[in-house]
């Protein structure tokens, strides 16, 4: 029996319902529908006072036009300038759990805006739209986009995201993934030293739903308590020479777990990161 089959339940404070957009989790020979996936978010953005739909410019693949969807959520204002946080998913097209989690996360913060107090969230749910359509790790051009960043890549998705990262100078960046090489929740950390103060509570929150990875070696990398401190060359991140460097976290769910548990675990982890970083900022301002 796998750990997630042992009757774990949702914490009371996170008792939201799961809406799976059409095509968000289906694995089949036919293409997934980006339009169906985005439809609930586009509808929500037309009525919301906090959520804006601002897709990035078009690019072409095989004479077809694509856009990277981008949603901007402006949380209730506190005393300081908003904290700019970039949240990314779907850089690997065969990992629809991250996009589903971001779709749910947007619905959660729309219903409870205080969760995003002091934040301006830039949310990119489908960073590899052709891979998402085709259910492939790589883009339709055959590139693993998560090995292309800051390496003079000519892949249009990477170029667009690099411009975004540079122009917004994020305080932090969070990427969502799923993996079939681990049976537990884990994460990568790099960037600011305060990152460990964010990922440990985030993994603890996710651990209410999914077990943490216990192995000391995940994908050939050293892991401790589900945390990996190495990084893959070319992974989505802030510019290498930028200072101060944003905090950078990757959250990875075990792909064998039920999708609804992966989704809930990622949403719980994101909410934890917002809460913990807000506390850290408030503490620093009082020093």
Secondary structure by P-SEA (a helix, b strand, c coil): ccccccccccccccbbbbbbcccccccccbbbbccccaaaaaaaaaccccbbbbbcbbbbcccbbbbbbbbbbbcccccccbbbbbbbcccccccaaaaaaaaaaaaaaaacccccccccccccccccaaaaaacccccccccccccccccccccaaaaaaaaaaaaacccbbbbbbcccccccccccccccccccccaaaaaaaaccccccccccccccccccccccccccccccccccccccccbbbbbbccccccaaaaaaaaaaaaaaaaaaaaaaaaaaaac
